[in-house]
Amino acid sequence: MKLTLTEHADGASADGPNRVLYDIAAGEAHTEGRADGRVLVWELSEEESAGALLSAEVTLDPSTDWLMRCDRVDFGPGGIAYRHTHPGPGIRYLLFGSITIDSEGAQHTYGPGEPWFERGPDPVRATTAADEPSAFVRVMLLPAEWEGQRTIRYVDPADAEKPKTQKATVFLEAPVTR
């Protein structure tokens, strides 16, 4: 299957299963209805959506129930998410600021409007600019057993005790329809 992110300048509808809309101006996510204005759309389907900002091949264990979680992560200036993993893959989109992702020995810095994919089990360290706040919105695919739970797992357990400079706000969790 493919998890695809597209951007629509004049709105979009949630016209089928496995589709999440994020209304950028309102800061809201939906799985039903329509959102007008600039909208991000994540879709899980057999085919890549036309005009994709980013599309990634994902494999979902068919013996497991899955859900799509849309959330937003905000960092203050100089934020850091210590090396961590998640139980499933997802596509992120930077709303504002800048963020450097260090994973698998490679670093990449993203600016506003840029998407990136994280597999989930690969350890990731994220840092943001020292002089400005940053935020990204994402849709992750998670085993249903993670519903309502925090998914970040620190590689070094001592990092779990350090002060956090990021705050995640969950907008919705919806079951994946097969």
C-alpha positions in Angstrom: 0.0 0.0 0.0 1.0 3.6 -0.4 0.7 6.4 2.1 0.5 9.6 0.2 0.4 13.3 1.1 -1.0 15.9 -1.2 -1.7 19.6 -0.8 -4.9 21.4 -2.1 -5.0 25.2 -2.2 -8.8 25.4 -2.6 -10.0 22.7 -0.2 -10.7 19.0 -0.4 -13.3 16.4 0.7 -12.9 13.2 2.7 -14.7 11.2 0.0 -13.6 7.7 1.0 -12.0 5.5 3.6 -8.4 5.9 4.8 -8.3 9.6 4.2 -7.3 12.4 6.6 -7.7 16.1 5.9 -5.8 18.8 7.8 -7.1 22.3 7.5 -3.9 24.4 7.9 -5.6 27.7 8.7 -8.0 26.2 11.3 -5.5 23.7 12.7 -8.1 20.9 12.6 -8.1 17.4 11.1 -11.1 15.6 9.7 -12.0 12.2 8.2 -15.4 13.3 7.0 -16.9 16.3 5.2 -15.0 19.0 3.5 -12.3 21.5 4.5 -12.0 24.7 2.5 -8.8 26.8 1.9 -5.4 25.2 2.0 -5.7 21.6 3.0 -3.2 18.7 3.5 -4.6 15.2 2.6 -3.0 11.9 3.7 -4.4 8.9 1.9 -3.7 5.2 2.3 -4.5 3.4 -0.9 -3.2 0.9 -3.5 -2.1 3.8 -5.8 -0.2 7.0 -5.4 -2.4 10.1 -5.5 -1.9 12.5 -8.4 0.3 15.5 -7.5 1.7 13.9 -4.4 4.1 15.9 -2.2 5.4 12.6 -0.9 4.3 9.0 -1.2 5.8 6.0 0.6 5.3 2.3 0.2 4.1 0.8 3.6 3.5 -2.8 4.6 0.8 -3.4 7.1 0.6 -6.8 8.7 -2.8 -8.2 7.6 -3.3 -10.0 10.9 -3.2 -6.7 12.8 -5.9 -4.0 13.0 -4.5 -0.6 12.1 -5.4 3.0 12.7 -4.4 6.4 11.2 -3.5 9.0 13.8 -3.2 12.7 12.9 -1.4 14.8 15.4 0.7 18.0 15.5 4.1 18.3 17.3 5.1 21.8 18.5 8.7 22.7 19.6 9.9 25.9 21.3 13.1 27.4 20.1 16.1 25.0 20.4 13.8 22.0 20.7 15.0 18.4 20.7 13.3 15.0 20.5 16.0 12.7 21.7 16.7 9.5 19.7 13.5 7.6 19.6 11.2 5.2 17.6 7.5 4.8 16.9 5.5 1.6 16.3 4.5 2.5 12.8 5.4 4.6 9.7 4.2 8.1 8.9 4.5 11.2 6.7 5.3 14.5 8.4 4.8 18.1 7.0 6.6 21.1 8.5 4.2 23.9 9.2 6.7 26.5 10.3 10.3 26.9 11.6 13.0 24.4 10.7 13.8 20.9 11.9 16.8 18.7 11.4 16.2 15.0 11.3 19.1 12.6 12.0 18.3 9.0 11.2 20.3 6.1 9.9 23.5 8.2 9.8 22.0 10.9 7.6 20.9 14.4 8.5 18.4 16.5 6.6 17.1 19.9 7.5 13.5 20.7 6.5 11.8 24.1 6.1 8.2 25.2 6.0 6.1 23.2 3.6 8.5 20.3 3.3 7.4 16.7 4.0 9.4 13.7 5.1 8.7 10.0 5.8 9.8 8.0 8.9 9.5 4.2 8.9 8.8 4.0 12.6 11.3 1.5 13.9 14.4 3.4 12.7 15.8 5.6 15.5 15.3 9.3 14.8 16.7 12.4 16.6 15.0 15.8 15.8 16.4 19.2 16.6 14.9 22.6 15.8 16.4 26.1 15.3 17.7 27.8 18.4 15.9 31.1 17.6 12.4 30.2 16.5 9.6 27.8 17.3 8.7 24.9 14.9 5.8 22.6 14.3 4.9 19.7 12.1 1.7 17.8 11.5 1.8 14.1 10.7 -0.3 11.0 10.0 1.1 7.8 11.4 -0.1 4.3 10.8 -0.3 2.4 14.1 -1.4 -1.0 15.3 -4.8 -0.4 16.8 -3.5 -1.5 20.3 -1.7 1.9 20.4 -5.0 3.8 20.3 -5.0 6.6 22.8 -1.4 6.0 23.8 1.8 8.0 23.4 3.9 6.3 20.8 7.4 7.8 21.3 9.9 5.3 22.7 13.3 6.6 23.6 16.4 4.5 22.5 18.2 5.5 25.7 15.7 5.1 28.6 17.5 7.9 30.5 16.2 10.3 27.8 12.6 9.6 28.9 13.4 11.4 32.2 14.8 14.6 30.5 12.6 17.7 30.2 10.6 17.6 27.0 10.8 20.5 24.5 8.0 19.2 22.3 4.3 18.8 22.8 2.1 16.5 20.7 -1.6 17.2 20.2 -3.6 14.3 18.8 -6.5 15.5 16.5 -7.9 12.1 15.5 -7.5 8.4 15.3 -9.5 6.5 12.7 -9.5 2.7 11.9 -7.8 1.7 8.6 -10.4 0.1 6.3 -9.3 -2.7 4.1 
